Amino acid sequence: MKVSDFDYQLPPELIAQTPTEPRDHCRLMILHRADSSIEHRHFYDIIDYLSPGDILVFNDSRVIPARLFGKRESGGKIEILLLRRLDDGLWETLVRPGRKVKLGTKLEIRDESTEGNQSVVIAEVLDQSEAGIRFIRFSDERLLEKLGEVPLPPYIHTPLTEPERYQTVYARVKGSAAAPTAGLHFTPQLLKKLEQRGIYLAFVTLHLGLDSFRPVRVDDPRQHPIHKECGELSPEVALMLSQAKKKGQRIIAVGTSTVRLLEAVAKSQKGSELQPFSGWVDLFILPGYQFRVVDTLITNFHLPCSTLIMLVSAFAGREFIFRAYEEAMRLNYRFYSFGDAMLVL
């Protein structure tokens, strides 16, 4: 297995720069694993493929204003991306330009939108890793939300007029540096229709971090160091899913982050029943993986050579996924975070 096995060439004009309005009017590709057939619908049609008793599992993590702008003591401008909180005031971050930010460097983050009594935070670089991660302590962590902005992926160049559009409608627990984008297509009205049909909604939390931004740079994906992300599975949802598996109900994961959390919990525990979980998740799912929990997947179209396209290839088969991607490009589907969706049955 090579990383190049998961590469493809995407015309730049197919990278969605703005979200579809309304949310649930994006296109939806249906992949039937049983006979390798493909259908083309809209996202609001997803209800036609779900049945009473199915359980939709959502990641309710909320994107934080993780993008900060400041300057070095020498006056050079810098950008900080918050990845995960380690302790009071201490964060794991990415810094650009990183080569000029050494250990001990102090950075100043200032609210430039106001005059007079400006909010100022001093950020000190305490350590760094070989992967280019900086460990930074902030003088006043409470001001970061005010000073930061929600980070969009680097391939989106059109400014987002409504920051809430990069949040799911059910986003609740602050902590992600990127949105769990498969959930962006759901509207409150669609969620209500699903519940009225007898479909259960369950919520877990996994805060997305570095691997949503970092490409796989090794030839063998099994040598890629996966980044740890903080997740939680409540006792109530663990019990619901365990009982559903016993009854043969389908568990439908909304997004790859939900898959990673559920499968990591199942893999780390003994027995067939899921137990409550709170901690770090670092499961890297590659083709050949045996799924223990997830029966069906809702996802977007992912970047080439990414850990996410490897996960969906493990779930549906690499050949089937790449045939679907070729058809999506031929039919001008919209790709990546603000793009169209896929339902893998």
Backbone hydrogen bonds, N-H to C=O, Kabsch-Sander energy under -0.5 kcal/mol:
donor,donor_aa,acceptor,acceptor_aa,energy
3,V,219,D,-2.7
5,D,2,K,-1.4
6,F,3,V,-2.3
7,D,4,S,-1.4
10,L,8,Y,-0.6
14,L,11,P,-2.4
15,I,12,P,-1.8
16,A,14,L,-0.8
16,A,335,F,-1.7
25,H,22,P,-2.0
26,C,23,R,-0.9
28,L,41,R,-2.9
29,M,341,A,-2.4
30,I,28,L,-0.5
30,I,39,E,-2.4
31,L,29,M,-0.6
31,L,343,L,-3.1
32,H,30,I,-0.6
32,H,37,S,-2.7
33,R,31,L,-0.8
35,D,32,H,-0.5
36,S,32,H,-1.4
37,S,32,H,-0.9
39,E,30,I,-2.2
41,R,28,L,-3.1
43,F,26,C,-2.6
44,Y,24,D,-1.5
45,D,42,H,-2.1
46,I,43,F,-2.2
47,I,44,Y,-0.6
48,D,45,D,-2.2
49,Y,46,I,-1.8
50,L,47,I,-0.9
53,G,198,G,-2.7
54,D,51,S,-2.3
55,I,250,R,-2.6
56,L,54,D,-0.5
56,L,200,Y,-3.1
57,V,55,I,-0.5
57,V,252,I,-2.9
58,F,56,L,-0.6
58,F,202,A,-2.9
60,D,58,F,-0.7
60,D,204,V,-2.9
62,R,173,V,-3.4
64,I,176,S,-2.6
66,A,64,I,-2.7
67,R,149,E,-2.4
68,L,66,A,-0.6
68,L,80,I,-3.0
70,G,78,I,-2.2
71,K,108,E,-2.0
72,R,76,G,-2.8
73,E,106,K,-0.8
75,G,72,R,-1.7
78,I,70,G,-2.3
79,E,96,R,-2.8
80,I,68,L,-2.8
81,L,94,L,-3.0
82,L,66,A,-2.6
82,L,80,I,-0.6
83,L,92,E,-3.0
84,R,92,E,-1.3
86,L,90,L,-2.7
87,D,90,L,-1.6
90,L,87,D,-1.5
91,W,89,G,-0.5
91,W,136,I,-2.8
92,E,84,R,-2.8
93,T,134,R,-2.7
94,L,81,L,-1.9
96,R,79,E,-2.6
98,G,95,V,-0.5
100,K,97,P,-1.0
101,V,98,G,-1.8
102,K,100,K,-0.8
104,G,125,V,-2.9
105,T,102,K,-2.0
107,L,123,A,-3.5
108,E,71,K,-2.9
109,I,107,L,-0.5
109,I,121,V,-3.0
110,R,108,E,-0.6
111,D,119,S,-2.2
112,E,110,R,-1.1
114,T,111,D,-0.7
117,N,115,E,-0.6
118,Q,116,G,-2.0
121,V,109,I,-2.7
123,A,107,L,-3.1
123,A,121,V,-0.5
124,E,137,R,-2.5
125,V,105,T,-2.5
126,L,124,E,-0.7
126,L,135,F,-3.0
127,D,135,F,-1.2
129,S,133,I,-2.1
132,G,129,S,-1.7
134,R,93,T,-2.2
135,F,127,D,-2.8
136,I,91,W,-2.4
136,I,134,R,-0.7
137,R,124,E,-2.3
138,F,89,G,-2.8
139,S,122,I,-2.2
143,L,140,D,-1.5
144,L,141,E,-1.3
147,L,143,L,-2.2
148,G,144,L,-2.2
149,E,67,R,-1.8
156,I,153,P,-1.9
157,H,155,Y,-0.7
161,T,159,P,-0.7
165,R,162,E,-2.3
166,Y,163,P,-1.9
167,Q,164,E,-1.7
171,A,168,T,-1.4
172,R,60,D,-3.2
173,V,60,D,-1.9
174,K,172,R,-0.7
175,G,62,R,-2.1
176,S,62,R,-2.1
177,A,208,L,-2.8
181,T,179,A,-1.6
183,G,180,P,-1.7
184,L,181,T,-1.5
185,H,182,A,-0.7
186,F,183,G,-1.4
191,L,187,T,-2.4
192,K,188,P,-1.9
193,K,189,Q,-2.1
194,L,190,L,-2.3
195,E,191,L,-2.1
196,Q,192,K,-2.4
197,R,193,K,-1.2
198,G,195,E,-1.6
199,I,194,L,-2.1
200,Y,54,D,-2.7
202,A,56,L,-2.9
204,V,58,F,-3.0
205,T,232,E,-2.1
207,H,230,C,-2.7
208,L,206,L,-0.6
212,S,209,G,-1.6
213,F,210,L,-2.5
214,R,210,L,-2.3
216,V,305,C,-0.9
217,R,215,P,-0.6
223,Q,220,D,-2.5
224,H,221,P,-1.6
226,I,224,H,-0.8
229,E,281,V,-2.3
231,G,279,G,-3.2
232,E,205,T,-2.7
233,L,277,F,-3.0
238,A,234,S,-2.5
239,L,235,P,-2.2
240,M,236,E,-2.1
241,L,237,V,-2.6
242,S,238,A,-2.1
243,Q,239,L,-2.4
244,A,240,M,-2.0
245,K,241,L,-2.2
246,K,242,S,-1.6
247,K,243,Q,-1.7
248,G,244,A,-0.8
248,G,245,K,-0.6
249,Q,244,A,-2.4
252,I,55,I,-3.2
252,I,250,R,-0.6
253,A,251,I,-0.6
253,A,296,T,-2.6
254,V,57,V,-2.7
255,G,253,A,-1.1
255,G,298,I,-2.6
259,V,255,G,-1.5
260,R,256,T,-2.5
261,L,257,S,-2.1
262,L,258,T,-2.5
263,E,259,V,-2.7
264,A,260,R,-2.1
265,V,261,L,-2.4
266,A,262,L,-2.2
267,K,263,E,-2.4
268,S,264,A,-1.8
269,Q,265,V,-0.8
269,Q,266,A,-0.6
277,F,233,L,-2.3
279,G,231,G,-2.2
281,V,229,E,-3.0
285,I,283,L,-0.6
286,L,284,F,-0.6
289,Y,286,L,-1.9
291,F,289,Y,-0.7
295,D,251,I,-2.7
296,T,251,I,-1.6
297,L,344,V,-1.9
298,I,253,A,-2.6
299,T,342,M,-2.6
301,F,340,D,-0.7
302,H,300,N,-0.5
305,C,6,F,-2.8
306,S,303,L,-1.2
310,M,306,S,-1.3
311,L,307,T,-1.6
312,V,308,L,-2.3
313,S,309,I,-1.5
314,A,310,M,-1.8
315,F,311,L,-1.7
316,A,312,V,-2.5
317,G,313,S,-2.0
321,I,317,G,-2.4
322,F,318,R,-2.6
323,R,319,E,-1.9
324,A,320,F,-2.2
325,Y,321,I,-2.5
326,E,322,F,-2.0
327,E,323,R,-2.0
328,A,324,A,-2.5
329,M,325,Y,-2.3
330,R,326,E,-2.1
331,L,327,E,-2.0
332,N,329,M,-1.2
333,Y,328,A,-3.0
335,F,14,L,-3.3
336,Y,301,F,-1.6
339,G,336,Y,-2.2
340,D,334,R,-3.1
341,A,27,R,-2.4
342,M,299,T,-3.0
343,L,29,M,-3.0
344,V,297,L,-3.2
344,V,342,M,-0.5
345,L,31,L,-3.0
345,L,343,L,-0.7
